């Protein structure tokens, strides 16, 4: 080989070596930049959760890039913890996916038998429930979506009267057979059951199954309050008042004891000193019978007598004629209310409705079966998840932060993006995350559901990061030794950090 040929061969070899090294260097730079960005978020996350505020807590934290399905930062992401109400994300988003956003509940007012020429109905009036959690809800009525409970009862009475019925040779019957299981989860705690947030879901719900108890509390601190009144009226209800007065700067600490079908309620705890009356909320012991009573009573005011009222858990098939029906808002609106205000009865009704519509059994267990089956179809492995209810009220619910991120990722692919995000509040909005502060730019790019119990705090949802990445995230802490009101701002700052560094 000539010297000239050898010279060109050497240059060619040098160029190839330089090119390969340049490519390797570029790759290393790209990789190091990516790792550096991830490490920055991970470093900040480790520092944040290393604070003494979390010293005794069990943590499960996960942030996932929804484009790559890769975890970008985490702490114990495989550990399953109690999520509290952030579990409602599983229920509401599954309901949107399975039932569709346009799904509505329909409650019918019907009659059996025949109407004589003089207006006498030889038969019964039926209120046929659909499990609608918004029926007679003051919360939804404020938005113009449905009639409040009082207006609903008036309208039902008027509709029956205007139909030409002047007397009922039969009964007013609340047909609650759409749901065929006990209204509450067996694993709910006894001290929750008499309170409004543990009312459960029935085949017929009314006023979100809650009633209001008023106390006089302008006596000496330490003395007993006086039970002023309660509303709306519940037949057979007996209230035993053991509530005392605490200083004016203390929170409401009064609890109602007594579960479904228990009409003797014991009220214990304290309320703050002050002028006027103080209100707490309890759960109606038997909403279907309560509803039938108020329709019956309204008809009596219109001089339309009947043989009485009752609820039927299992109704026989009877030929009926419809008088009127009442439709709920669409499911997307119900999901929004559920997630913004963490309404347990809505989540429980949705879970049972999934069972009724897709498994022909209106129970929480049937609904959970369908939800689990749907998640398996989407490729999710359910080992990190155990659900006892649809609302998150049970302390036996557990989920890992990684599973929550994976679920949120799947739902983002299944449901229209804008519709899905509209059901979740931003931090600082009028919702359960109103007190969670972030910067204004971060706030508008975070969609989150909170969950709180004694010593438990969680946040899960979506973040569109400052760099434009879409992230699913879940933060859960169990066994906290400080109050939730102090942890929530800290977790809000962590969400801001995920927005800035994710």
C-alpha positions as CSV (number, residue, x, y, z in Angstrom):
1,X,0.0,0.0,0.0
2,X,1.3,3.4,-0.9
3,X,2.1,6.2,1.6
4,X,-0.6,8.3,-0.1
5,X,-3.3,5.5,0.3
6,X,-2.2,5.0,3.9
7,X,-2.5,8.7,4.5
8,X,-6.2,8.8,3.3
9,X,-7.0,5.7,5.2
10,X,-5.7,7.2,8.4
11,X,-7.7,10.4,7.9
12,X,-10.8,8.4,7.1
13,X,-10.4,6.4,10.3
14,X,-9.8,9.5,12.4
15,X,-13.0,11.1,11.0
16,X,-15.0,8.0,11.9
17,X,-13.7,7.9,15.4
18,X,-14.3,11.6,15.9
19,X,-17.9,11.3,14.5
20,X,-18.7,8.3,16.8
21,X,-17.3,10.1,19.8
22,X,-19.3,13.3,19.0
23,X,-22.5,11.3,18.7
24,X,-21.8,9.6,22.0
25,X,-21.0,13.0,23.6
26,X,-24.3,14.5,22.3
27,X,-26.2,11.4,23.6
28,X,-24.5,11.7,27.0
29,X,-25.4,15.5,27.2
30,X,-29.0,14.8,26.3
31,X,-29.3,12.0,28.8
32,X,-27.6,13.9,31.6
33,X,-29.9,16.9,31.0
34,X,-32.9,14.6,31.2
35,X,-31.6,12.9,34.3
36,X,-30.6,16.2,35.8
37,X,-34.2,17.6,35.4
38,X,-35.6,14.4,36.9
39,X,-33.1,14.4,39.7
40,X,-33.9,18.0,40.5
41,X,-37.6,17.2,41.1
42,X,-36.6,14.0,43.0
43,X,-34.1,15.9,45.1
44,X,-36.7,18.5,46.0
45,X,-39.3,15.8,46.7
46,X,-36.9,14.0,49.0
47,X,-36.1,17.2,50.8
48,X,-39.8,18.2,51.2
49,X,-40.9,14.9,52.6
50,X,-37.8,14.7,54.8
51,X,-39.3,17.5,56.9
52,X,-40.2,16.8,60.5
53,X,-43.9,17.3,59.7
54,X,-43.8,13.9,58.0
55,X,-41.5,12.2,60.5
56,X,-43.9,9.5,61.7
57,X,-46.0,9.2,58.5
58,X,-46.1,6.4,56.0
59,X,-45.7,8.0,52.5
60,X,-46.6,6.9,49.0
61,X,-45.8,9.6,46.3
62,X,-45.7,9.2,42.5
63,X,-45.4,11.6,39.6
64,X,-45.8,10.1,36.1
65,X,-45.2,11.4,32.7
66,X,-48.4,10.5,30.8
67,X,-46.7,10.6,27.4
68,X,-44.0,8.1,28.2
69,X,-45.8,6.4,31.2
70,X,-42.5,6.7,33.1
71,X,-42.3,7.7,36.7
72,X,-40.3,11.0,36.9
73,X,-40.2,11.2,40.8
74,X,-41.4,9.0,43.6
75,X,-41.3,7.9,47.2
76,X,-42.5,4.4,48.0
77,X,-44.8,4.4,44.9
78,X,-45.7,0.7,45.3
79,X,-46.8,1.1,48.9
80,X,-50.6,1.0,49.3
81,X,-52.1,3.4,51.8
82,X,-55.5,4.7,52.8
83,X,-56.5,7.4,50.3
84,X,-59.6,8.8,52.0
85,X,-61.8,10.8,49.6
86,X,-59.3,10.9,46.8
87,X,-60.6,7.4,46.1
88,X,-63.6,9.2,44.6
89,X,-61.5,9.7,41.5
90,X,-61.8,5.9,40.8
91,X,-65.6,6.0,41.2
92,X,-66.4,9.2,39.3
93,X,-64.1,8.7,36.4
94,X,-65.1,5.0,36.1
95,X,-68.7,6.1,36.1
96,X,-68.0,8.6,33.3
97,X,-66.2,5.9,31.3
98,X,-68.7,3.1,31.9
99,X,-72.1,5.0,32.0
100,X,-71.2,8.0,29.9
101,X,-71.3,11.7,30.7
102,X,-74.9,12.1,29.5
103,X,-76.3,9.5,31.8
104,X,-79.2,10.8,34.0
105,X,-81.3,9.4,36.9
106,X,-85.1,9.4,36.6
107,X,-87.5,9.3,39.5
108,X,-91.2,8.5,38.6
109,X,-94.5,9.4,40.3
110,X,-97.0,6.7,39.2
111,X,-100.2,5.0,40.3
112,X,-101.6,1.5,40.1
113,X,-105.3,0.6,39.8
114,X,-107.9,3.0,38.3
115,X,-109.3,6.4,38.9
116,X,-113.1,6.6,39.4
117,X,-115.1,9.5,37.8
118,X,-115.2,11.2,41.2
119,X,-111.4,11.2,41.4
120,X,-111.0,8.3,43.8
121,X,-107.9,6.2,43.1
122,X,-108.6,2.6,43.8
123,X,-104.9,1.7,44.0
124,X,-101.6,3.2,45.3
125,X,-99.4,6.1,44.5
126,X,-95.8,5.0,43.8
127,X,-92.6,7.0,44.0
128,X,-90.2,4.8,41.9
129,X,-86.7,5.5,42.8
130,X,-83.6,5.4,40.6
131,X,-81.0,6.0,43.3
132,X,-80.7,9.7,42.2
133,X,-78.4,11.3,44.8
134,X,-79.4,14.8,43.7
135,X,-83.2,14.4,44.3
136,X,-84.4,17.3,46.4
137,X,-80.8,18.5,46.9
138,X,-80.5,22.1,48.1
139,X,-76.9,22.2,46.9
140,X,-78.0,21.4,43.3
141,X,-81.2,23.5,43.5
142,X,-79.0,26.6,44.1
143,X,-77.6,26.1,40.7
144,X,-81.0,25.7,39.2
145,X,-80.5,22.0,38.4
146,X,-83.3,20.4,40.4
147,X,-86.1,21.4,42.9
148,X,-85.2,21.7,46.5
149,X,-86.8,19.1,48.8
150,X,-89.6,21.4,50.0
151,X,-90.4,22.5,46.4
152,X,-90.2,19.0,45.2
153,X,-92.7,17.7,47.7
154,X,-95.0,20.6,46.8
155,X,-94.7,19.8,43.1
156,X,-95.4,16.1,43.6
157,X,-98.5,16.9,45.6
158,X,-99.7,19.4,43.1
159,X,-99.0,17.0,40.1
160,X,-101.1,14.3,41.8
161,X,-103.9,16.8,42.5
162,X,-103.9,18.2,39.0
163,X,-104.0,14.7,37.6
164,X,-107.5,14.6,39.0
165,X,-107.0,12.4,42.0
166,X,-109.1,13.5,45.0
167,X,-108.9,10.5,47.2
168,X,-106.6,7.5,47.4
169,X,-108.1,4.1,48.4
170,X,-104.6,2.8,48.9
171,X,-101.2,4.0,50.1
172,X,-98.3,6.2,49.2
173,X,-95.4,3.7,48.5
174,X,-91.8,4.6,48.1
175,X,-90.3,1.9,45.8
176,X,-86.6,1.7,46.6
177,X,-86.0,-1.6,44.9
178,X,-83.5,-0.2,42.3
179,X,-80.8,-0.8,45.0
180,X,-80.8,-4.2,46.6
181,X,-78.2,-3.8,49.3
182,X,-77.8,-2.2,52.7
183,X,-77.4,1.5,52.3
184,X,-74.0,1.8,53.9
185,X,-70.7,-0.1,53.7
186,X,-70.2,-2.7,56.4
187,X,-66.7,-1.3,57.2
188,X,-67.8,2.3,57.9
189,X,-67.0,3.3,61.5
190,X,-69.9,3.4,64.0
191,X,-69.1,6.9,65.2
192,X,-69.6,8.2,61.6
193,X,-73.0,6.6,60.9
194,X,-75.4,9.2,62.4
195,X,-73.6,12.1,60.7
196,X,-74.6,13.6,57.3
197,X,-71.4,12.4,55.5
198,X,-72.2,8.7,56.3
199,X,-75.9,8.7,55.2
200,X,-75.3,6.0,52.6
201,X,-77.1,5.6,49.3
202,X,-80.7,4.4,49.1
203,X,-83.0,3.6,46.2
204,X,-84.7,6.9,47.0
205,X,-82.6,9.7,48.4
206,X,-83.9,13.1,49.7
207,X,-82.1,16.3,50.5
208,X,-78.8,14.4,50.3
209,X,-80.3,12.3,53.2
210,X,-79.4,14.9,55.7
211,X,-81.4,16.9,58.3
212,X,-80.4,19.9,60.4
213,X,-80.2,20.1,64.2
214,X,-80.1,23.5,65.9
215,X,-78.7,24.2,69.4
216,X,-78.9,27.3,71.7
217,X,-75.3,28.0,72.8
218,X,-75.2,31.3,74.6
219,X,-74.9,29.8,78.1
220,X,-71.8,29.4,80.3
221,X,-68.9,27.6,78.8
222,X,-68.9,24.0,80.0
223,X,-72.7,23.9,80.5
224,X,-75.1,21.9,78.3
225,X,-76.6,23.3,75.2
226,X,-80.3,23.4,74.6
227,X,-81.8,21.5,71.7
228,X,-83.7,24.2,69.8
229,X,-85.2,22.4,66.9
230,X,-84.5,20.2,63.9
231,X,-85.7,20.1,60.3
232,X,-87.2,18.6,58.1
233,X,-89.6,16.6,60.3
234,X,-88.8,12.9,60.6
235,X,-91.5,10.6,62.0
236,X,-90.5,8.7,65.2
237,X,-87.1,10.5,65.5
238,X,-85.9,11.0,69.1
239,X,-82.8,13.1,69.9
240,X,-80.8,12.7,73.1
241,X,-78.8,15.9,73.6
242,X,-75.4,15.6,75.4
243,X,-73.7,18.5,73.7
244,X,-71.9,21.0,75.8
245,X,-70.5,24.5,75.1
246,X,-66.9,25.2,74.4
247,X,-65.1,28.5,73.9
248,X,-66.0,30.7,71.0
249,X,-62.8,30.0,69.0
250,X,-63.2,26.2,68.9
251,X,-64.6,24.3,65.9
252,X,-67.8,22.2,65.7
253,X,-67.0,18.9,67.6
254,X,-70.5,17.4,67.9
255,X,-71.4,14.0,66.6
256,X,-74.6,12.1,66.1
257,X,-74.6,8.4,67.0
258,X,-77.1,5.9,65.4
259,X,-77.1,4.1,62.1
260,X,-79.7,3.4,59.4
261,X,-83.2,2.5,60.7
262,X,-82.2,3.7,64.2
263,X,-84.6,6.5,65.2
264,X,-83.1,7.1,68.6
265,X,-80.1,9.3,68.1
266,X,-77.5,10.3,70.7
267,X,-75.7,13.6,70.1
268,X,-72.4,14.1,72.0
269,X,-69.4,16.5,71.9
270,X,-69.1,20.3,71.9
271,X,-70.1,23.4,69.9
272,X,-68.6,26.9,70.2
273,X,-70.1,29.5,72.4
274,X,-72.0,32.2,70.6
275,X,-75.3,34.1,70.0
276,X,-78.1,32.6,68.0
277,X,-78.4,28.9,67.2
278,X,-75.6,26.6,66.0
279,X,-76.4,24.0,63.3
280,X,-75.0,20.5,62.8
281,X,-76.2,17.9,60.2
282,X,-77.3,14.3,60.8
283,X,-78.2,11.4,58.5
284,X,-81.9,10.6,57.9
285,X,-82.5,7.0,59.3
286,X,-84.7,5.8,56.5
287,X,-84.9,8.3,53.5
288,X,-87.5,6.3,51.4
289,X,-90.0,6.1,54.2
290,X,-89.2,9.7,55.1
291,X,-90.0,10.7,51.4
292,X,-93.2,8.7,51.4
293,X,-94.3,10.4,54.6
294,X,-93.8,13.9,53.2
295,X,-95.7,13.1,50.0
296,X,-98.5,11.6,52.0
297,X,-98.5,14.7,54.3
298,X,-98.6,17.1,51.4
299,X,-101.5,15.3,49.8
300,X,-103.4,15.6,53.1
301,X,-102.8,19.4,53.0
302,X,-104.6,19.2,49.6
303,X,-107.4,17.2,51.2
304,X,-106.4,14.1,49.4
305,X,-106.5,11.3,52.0
306,X,-104.9,7.9,51.7
307,X,-104.6,4.8,53.9
308,X,-101.0,5.6,54.9
309,X,-97.4,5.5,53.6
310,X,-94.5,3.1,53.5
311,X,-91.4,2.0,51.7
312,X,-90.9,-1.2,49.8
313,X,-87.5,-2.7,49.4
314,X,-88.6,-5.4,47.0
315,X,-91.6,-4.3,44.9
316,X,-93.9,-6.6,43.0
317,X,-94.4,-6.0,39.4
318,X,-97.6,-4.0,39.1
319,X,-99.2,-2.3,36.1
320,X,-98.7,1.4,36.6
321,X,-99.5,4.7,34.9
322,X,-97.0,7.5,35.1
323,X,-98.0,10.9,36.4
324,X,-94.7,12.7,36.3
325,X,-91.0,12.1,36.4
326,X,-88.0,14.1,37.7
327,X,-84.7,13.9,36.0
328,X,-81.3,14.5,37.5
329,X,-78.5,16.7,36.0
330,X,-76.2,14.7,33.7
331,X,-73.5,12.5,35.1
332,X,-70.7,14.9,34.2
333,X,-72.3,17.5,36.4
334,X,-72.8,15.0,39.2
335,X,-69.2,13.9,39.0
336,X,-68.1,17.6,39.2
337,X,-70.1,18.1,42.4
338,X,-68.8,14.9,43.8
339,X,-65.2,15.8,43.3
340,X,-65.4,19.5,44.1
341,X,-67.3,19.0,47.4
342,X,-66.4,15.4,48.2
343,X,-70.1,14.3,48.6
344,X,-70.1,10.7,49.8
345,X,-73.7,9.9,48.9
346,X,-73.1,10.9,45.3
347,X,-70.1,8.5,45.0
348,X,-71.9,5.7,46.7
349,X,-75.0,6.1,44.4
350,X,-72.8,6.1,41.4
351,X,-71.1,2.9,42.4
352,X,-74.4,1.2,43.0
353,X,-75.8,2.5,39.8
354,X,-72.9,1.0,37.8
355,X,-73.8,-2.3,39.4
356,X,-77.5,-1.9,38.6
357,X,-76.9,-0.8,35.0
358,X,-74.2,-3.2,34.0
359,X,-74.6,-6.1,36.4
360,X,-78.3,-6.1,37.1
361,X,-77.7,-5.7,40.8
362,X,-77.9,-2.4,42.5
363,X,-75.2,-2.9,45.2
364,X,-71.8,-1.6,46.0
365,X,-70.3,-5.0,45.5
366,X,-71.8,-5.3,42.0
367,X,-70.6,-1.9,41.1
368,X,-67.1,-2.6,42.4
369,X,-67.0,-5.8,40.3
370,X,-67.8,-3.8,37.1
371,X,-65.3,-1.1,38.0
372,X,-62.5,-3.7,38.6
373,X,-63.4,-5.5,35.4
374,X,-63.2,-2.2,33.4
375,X,-59.8,-1.4,34.9
376,X,-58.5,-4.9,34.0
377,X,-59.6,-4.3,30.4
378,X,-57.5,-1.2,30.4
379,X,-54.5,-3.2,31.4
380,X,-54.3,-2.3,35.0
381,X,-53.0,-4.8,37.6
382,X,-55.2,-4.5,40.7
383,X,-52.9,-5.9,43.3
384,X,-52.1,-2.5,44.9
385,X,-55.9,-1.6,45.1
386,X,-58.5,-2.7,47.6
387,X,-61.9,-0.9,47.6
388,X,-64.6,-1.3,50.2
389,X,-66.8,1.5,49.0
390,X,-67.1,4.2,46.3
391,X,-66.6,7.3,48.5
392,X,-63.3,6.6,50.4
393,X,-65.0,6.8,53.8
394,X,-63.9,3.2,54.8
395,X,-60.5,3.0,56.4
396,X,-60.1,-0.4,54.8
397,X,-59.7,1.2,51.3
398,X,-56.0,1.1,50.1
399,X,-54.3,2.1,46.9
400,X,-50.7,2.8,45.9
401,X,-49.7,6.2,44.5
402,X,-48.3,4.4,41.4
403,X,-51.6,2.7,40.7
404,X,-53.5,6.0,41.1
405,X,-51.2,7.6,38.6
406,X,-51.6,4.7,36.1
407,X,-55.4,4.8,36.5
408,X,-55.5,8.6,35.9
409,X,-53.4,8.1,32.8
410,X,-55.8,5.5,31.4
411,X,-58.8,7.7,32.2
412,X,-57.2,10.6,30.4
413,X,-57.1,8.4,27.3
414,X,-60.6,7.1,27.7
415,X,-62.6,10.3,28.5
416,X,-62.7,13.6,26.6
417,X,-59.9,15.7,28.1
418,X,-61.8,18.9,28.6
419,X,-64.8,17.1,30.1
420,X,-62.6,15.1,32.5
421,X,-60.7,18.1,33.7
422,X,-63.9,20.1,34.2
423,X,-64.9,17.6,37.0
424,X,-61.8,18.4,39.0
425,X,-61.2,21.6,41.0
426,X,-58.1,23.8,40.8
427,X,-56.4,24.6,44.1
428,X,-58.0,27.7,45.7
429,X,-61.3,27.2,43.9
430,X,-64.6,26.9,45.9
431,X,-64.1,23.3,46.8
432,X,-62.4,21.0,49.3
433,X,-59.0,22.3,48.0
434,X,-60.0,26.0,48.5
435,X,-57.4,26.4,51.3
436,X,-54.6,24.8,49.3
437,X,-52.4,27.7,48.1
438,X,-50.1,27.7,45.1
439,X,-48.9,30.4,42.7
440,X,-51.5,31.7,40.2
441,X,-49.7,30.1,37.2
442,X,-49.4,26.7,39.0
443,X,-53.0,26.9,40.2
444,X,-54.5,27.1,36.7
445,X,-52.4,24.0,35.6
446,X,-53.3,21.7,38.5
447,X,-56.5,19.6,38.7
448,X,-56.8,17.8,42.0
449,X,-59.0,15.8,44.4
450,X,-58.2,15.8,48.1
451,X,-58.8,13.2,50.7
452,X,-58.7,13.7,54.5
453,X,-59.2,11.6,57.6
454,X,-57.8,11.8,61.1
455,X,-54.0,11.6,60.6
456,X,-54.5,11.0,56.8
457,X,-54.1,13.5,53.9
458,X,-53.9,12.8,50.2
459,X,-54.0,14.7,46.9
460,X,-54.3,13.1,43.4
461,X,-54.9,14.5,39.9
462,X,-53.2,16.0,36.9
463,X,-50.6,18.7,36.4
464,X,-49.6,20.4,33.1
465,X,-46.0,21.3,34.0
466,X,-44.2,24.6,33.3
467,X,-42.3,22.7,30.5
468,X,-45.6,21.6,28.9
469,X,-45.6,18.0,30.1
470,X,-48.8,16.3,31.2
471,X,-48.3,14.5,34.5
472,X,-50.5,12.4,36.7
473,X,-49.6,12.6,40.4
474,X,-50.6,11.2,43.7
475,X,-49.5,12.2,47.2
476,X,-50.6,10.1,50.2
477,X,-49.6,10.3,53.9
478,X,-50.9,8.1,56.6
479,X,-50.1,8.4,60.3
480,X,-49.4,12.1,60.4
481,X,-48.7,13.5,63.9
482,X,-49.7,17.1,63.1
483,X,-53.0,18.5,62.0
484,X,-54.2,18.2,58.4
485,X,-54.6,22.0,58.2
486,X,-50.9,22.3,58.6
487,X,-50.0,19.6,56.2
488,X,-52.3,20.8,53.4
489,X,-50.2,24.0,52.7
490,X,-47.0,21.9,52.7
491,X,-48.5,19.5,50.1
492,X,-49.7,22.5,48.1
493,X,-46.1,23.7,47.9
494,X,-45.1,20.2,46.7
495,X,-47.7,20.4,43.9
496,X,-46.2,23.8,42.9
497,X,-42.8,22.2,42.8
498,X,-44.1,19.4,40.5
499,X,-45.5,22.1,38.2
500,X,-42.2,24.0,38.1
501,X,-39.8,21.1,37.9
502,X,-41.8,18.3,36.3
